Amino acid sequence: MKRSVFVDNQHDELRRDYTYDVLNESRELDDTGKVKKFTSTKTEVVTLGPKRLRLLVARDGKPLPPADAKKEREKYEKAAQEVARMSPAEKQKRMAEEHRRMDEDRAKFQHIPDAFKFTLAGEETINGRPAWKIKATPIGNYSGPYAFLMRNMEGMLWIDKEDYAWVKVEADTLGTVSFGWFLARIAKDSKMTFESTKVNDQLWAPSKISIRANARIALIKAIRLNQEITFSRYRKFQADSRIVATDEVPEQ
């Protein structure tokens, strides 16, 4: 498990060299389980030196109106020009700040080996690759960082036998889990699934995240939510290209 956490950090760094699409589909359900509200957004994630941009390309399955598409193009061009004007020292400083932020985001994963008891549950083949299937049970007296989260989660992990990457994770909440300074609360028996895929025989990257949850937003609004986030079109970002609408064309 410790080795797999270390490997995940390495691949997180490699993903900065890639551009990819993110489709976020959210379905709010009524008391009978029927969809009462559906929203979706499609974004393109691009890294420009120390900057990581999320450019909106579609909403609710439809391309952006021309005015909104123009704003996204302008946002990209403005960021590209800002990076181009940076001195090498400034770029290095901004990159160091970005790495510190990423390290803070990843910090909670460093404590997973200490917060759970792991049991080998067998071996399975996922997407043609052999993987260990491992059950994770929370250690009740764990009191380290993120204990409020770790003690309320259990699940199953599949770890690639060759690369030690997390191929799939299924997690269930055992109690209410709070996020964002308690502005969002996910209730007991919610389910989350994370899947990843190998890209260009170089890195492991997310392919899908699914959430089935009863949640309370801002401690007021209670919702039943099905959410799917799909990652696609991973490709190495070329510094001599720019984005126009949803297409990538050579710089003139």
C-alpha positions as CSV (number, residue, x, y, z in Angstrom):
1,M,0.0,0.0,0.0
2,K,2.8,2.4,0.8
3,R,4.4,1.8,-2.5
4,S,1.1,2.3,-4.4
5,V,0.6,5.7,-2.6
6,F,4.1,6.7,-3.7
7,V,3.4,5.6,-7.3
8,D,0.2,7.6,-7.4
9,N,2.1,10.8,-6.5
10,Q,4.6,10.2,-9.3
11,H,1.7,9.8,-11.9
12,D,0.1,12.9,-10.6
13,E,3.2,14.9,-11.5
14,L,3.3,13.3,-15.0
15,R,-0.3,14.3,-15.6
16,R,0.8,18.0,-15.7
17,D,2.2,17.3,-19.2
18,Y,-1.2,16.2,-20.5
19,T,-4.3,17.9,-21.8
20,Y,-7.5,16.1,-21.2
21,D,-11.3,16.4,-21.2
22,V,-13.6,16.2,-18.2
23,L,-17.3,15.5,-18.5
24,N,-19.2,16.1,-15.3
25,E,-22.8,14.8,-15.2
26,S,-25.0,15.4,-12.2
27,R,-28.4,13.9,-11.6
28,E,-30.5,15.1,-8.6
29,L,-33.2,12.5,-7.7
30,D,-36.6,12.9,-6.0
31,D,-37.8,10.7,-3.2
32,T,-38.9,7.9,-5.6
33,G,-35.4,7.8,-7.3
34,K,-36.5,9.6,-10.5
35,V,-34.3,12.2,-12.0
36,K,-35.7,15.7,-11.3
37,K,-32.7,17.7,-12.4
38,F,-29.8,16.9,-14.8
39,T,-26.8,19.1,-15.5
40,S,-23.6,18.5,-17.3
41,T,-20.4,20.4,-18.1
42,K,-17.5,19.5,-20.4
43,T,-14.2,21.1,-19.7
44,E,-10.7,20.9,-21.2
45,V,-7.8,20.9,-18.7
46,V,-4.6,22.5,-20.0
47,T,-1.3,23.1,-18.2
48,L,0.7,26.2,-19.3
49,G,3.9,26.2,-17.3
50,P,2.9,27.1,-13.7
51,K,-0.8,27.6,-14.7
52,R,-3.5,24.9,-15.0
53,L,-6.5,26.1,-16.9
54,R,-10.0,24.6,-17.0
55,L,-11.7,25.7,-20.2
56,L,-15.5,25.2,-20.5
57,V,-16.4,23.8,-24.0
58,A,-20.0,22.5,-23.5
59,R,-22.9,22.7,-21.1
60,D,-25.8,20.3,-20.8
61,G,-24.6,18.4,-23.9
62,K,-24.5,21.5,-26.2
63,P,-21.6,23.6,-27.4
64,L,-21.2,27.0,-25.8
65,P,-22.9,30.0,-27.3
66,P,-20.5,32.0,-29.4
67,A,-20.1,34.7,-26.8
68,D,-19.3,32.2,-24.1
69,A,-16.9,30.3,-26.4
70,K,-15.1,33.6,-27.1
71,K,-14.6,34.3,-23.4
72,E,-13.0,30.9,-23.0
73,R,-10.6,31.5,-25.9
74,E,-9.7,34.9,-24.5
75,K,-9.1,33.3,-21.1
76,Y,-6.6,30.9,-22.7
77,E,-4.9,33.6,-24.8
78,K,-4.6,35.8,-21.7
79,A,-3.0,33.0,-19.6
80,A,-0.6,32.1,-22.4
81,Q,0.5,35.7,-22.8
82,E,1.0,36.0,-19.0
83,V,3.2,32.9,-18.9
84,A,5.2,34.1,-21.9
85,R,6.0,37.3,-20.1
86,M,7.2,35.6,-16.9
87,S,11.0,35.5,-16.2
88,P,12.6,32.1,-15.6
89,A,12.8,32.9,-11.9
90,E,9.2,33.9,-11.7
91,K,8.1,30.7,-13.5
92,Q,10.2,28.7,-11.0
93,K,8.6,30.4,-8.1
94,R,5.1,29.9,-9.4
95,M,5.9,26.2,-10.1
96,A,7.2,25.8,-6.5
97,E,3.9,27.3,-5.2
98,E,1.9,25.0,-7.4
99,H,3.8,21.9,-6.2
100,R,3.2,23.0,-2.6
101,R,-0.5,23.2,-3.3
102,M,-0.5,19.8,-4.9
103,D,1.4,18.3,-2.0
104,E,-1.2,19.7,0.4
105,D,-4.0,18.1,-1.8
106,R,-2.2,14.8,-1.8
107,A,-1.4,14.8,1.9
108,K,-4.5,12.9,3.0
109,F,-3.5,10.0,0.9
110,Q,-0.1,9.6,2.7
111,H,-2.0,8.6,5.8
112,I,-4.1,5.8,4.3
113,P,-1.6,3.0,5.1
114,D,-1.8,4.0,8.8
115,A,-5.6,4.5,9.0
116,F,-6.8,1.2,7.6
117,K,-6.3,-2.6,8.0
118,F,-5.7,-4.2,4.7
119,T,-6.6,-7.8,3.8
120,L,-5.8,-9.5,0.5
121,A,-9.2,-10.6,-0.9
122,G,-7.8,-12.3,-4.1
123,E,-6.7,-11.4,-7.5
124,E,-8.7,-10.2,-10.5
125,T,-8.0,-9.1,-14.1
126,I,-9.2,-5.6,-14.9
127,N,-8.9,-4.3,-18.5
128,G,-6.6,-7.2,-19.3
129,R,-4.2,-6.5,-16.5
130,P,-3.8,-8.7,-13.3
131,A,-4.5,-6.8,-10.1
132,W,-4.5,-7.5,-6.4
133,K,-7.9,-7.1,-4.7
134,I,-7.5,-5.7,-1.3
135,K,-10.1,-5.0,1.4
136,A,-9.7,-1.8,3.5
137,T,-11.2,-1.7,7.0
138,P,-10.8,1.5,9.1
139,I,-8.8,1.3,12.3
140,G,-11.2,2.5,15.0
141,N,-8.6,4.1,17.2
142,Y,-6.8,5.9,14.4
143,S,-6.3,9.5,15.5
144,G,-3.9,10.9,13.0
145,P,-4.6,13.5,10.3
146,Y,-8.0,13.3,8.6
147,A,-9.2,10.8,11.2
148,F,-12.8,12.2,10.8
149,L,-12.7,11.0,7.2
150,M,-10.7,7.8,7.5
151,R,-12.7,6.3,10.3
152,N,-16.0,6.7,8.3
153,M,-14.8,5.0,5.2
154,E,-14.3,1.4,4.1
155,G,-14.0,-0.3,0.8
156,M,-12.1,-2.4,-1.8
157,L,-9.0,-1.5,-3.8
158,W,-7.6,-3.1,-6.9
159,I,-3.8,-2.5,-7.4
160,D,-2.1,-3.3,-10.6
161,K,0.5,-6.1,-10.0
162,E,3.0,-4.7,-12.4
163,D,2.9,-0.9,-11.9
164,Y,1.4,-0.8,-8.3
165,A,-1.1,1.7,-9.6
166,W,-4.6,2.0,-8.2
167,V,-6.8,0.6,-11.0
168,K,-10.1,0.8,-9.1
169,V,-11.4,1.9,-5.7
170,E,-14.9,1.3,-4.2
171,A,-15.6,3.2,-1.0
172,D,-18.6,3.2,1.3
173,T,-19.3,5.7,4.0
174,L,-20.0,4.3,7.5
175,G,-21.1,7.6,8.9
176,T,-21.6,11.2,7.9
177,V,-18.6,12.7,6.2
178,S,-18.1,16.5,6.0
179,F,-16.2,18.5,3.4
180,G,-15.3,22.1,2.9
181,W,-15.4,23.3,6.5
182,F,-18.7,21.4,7.0
183,L,-20.5,23.2,4.1
184,A,-21.2,19.8,2.5
185,R,-22.1,16.6,4.3
186,I,-22.4,13.2,2.7
187,A,-24.6,10.7,4.6
188,K,-24.0,7.1,5.7
189,D,-24.2,4.4,3.1
190,S,-23.1,6.7,0.2
191,K,-20.9,5.0,-2.4
192,M,-18.0,6.3,-4.4
193,T,-16.1,4.5,-7.2
194,F,-12.8,5.6,-8.7
195,E,-11.3,4.0,-11.9
196,S,-8.1,4.7,-13.7
197,T,-6.5,3.7,-17.0
198,K,-2.9,3.5,-18.4
199,V,-2.2,6.3,-20.9
200,N,0.5,6.0,-23.7
201,D,2.1,3.2,-21.7
202,Q,3.5,6.0,-19.6
203,L,1.2,7.1,-16.8
204,W,-2.0,6.0,-14.9
205,A,-4.7,8.6,-15.0
206,P,-8.3,8.8,-13.8
207,S,-10.9,7.5,-16.2
208,K,-14.2,7.7,-14.2
209,I,-15.4,8.8,-10.8
210,S,-18.9,7.8,-9.7
211,I,-20.8,9.1,-6.6
212,R,-24.1,7.8,-5.2
213,A,-24.9,9.9,-2.2
214,N,-27.4,11.5,0.1
215,A,-26.0,14.9,0.8
216,R,-26.7,18.2,2.5
217,I,-25.3,21.3,1.0
218,A,-24.5,24.4,3.2
219,L,-26.2,22.4,6.0
220,I,-29.6,23.4,4.6
221,K,-30.5,21.8,1.3
222,A,-30.8,17.9,1.4
223,I,-30.4,16.2,-2.0
224,R,-30.0,12.7,-3.4
225,L,-27.3,12.8,-6.0
226,N,-25.8,10.6,-8.7
227,Q,-22.7,12.1,-10.2
228,E,-20.4,10.7,-12.8
229,I,-17.1,12.4,-13.9
230,T,-15.5,11.0,-17.0
231,F,-11.9,11.7,-18.1
232,S,-11.0,11.3,-21.7
233,R,-8.8,12.3,-24.7
234,Y,-5.5,12.3,-22.8
235,R,-2.8,13.7,-25.1
236,K,0.6,15.4,-24.6
237,F,0.2,19.1,-24.7
238,Q,2.2,20.9,-27.4
239,A,3.6,24.3,-26.5
240,D,3.2,25.4,-30.1
241,S,-0.6,25.0,-30.2
242,R,-3.5,27.0,-29.1
243,I,-7.1,26.2,-28.4
244,V,-9.9,27.5,-30.6
245,A,-13.4,26.4,-29.5
246,T,-13.1,22.7,-28.9
247,D,-10.3,22.1,-31.5
248,E,-6.6,22.4,-31.2
249,V,-4.8,24.0,-34.2
250,P,-1.2,24.9,-34.9
251,E,-0.1,28.4,-34.0
252,Q,0.2,30.6,-37.1
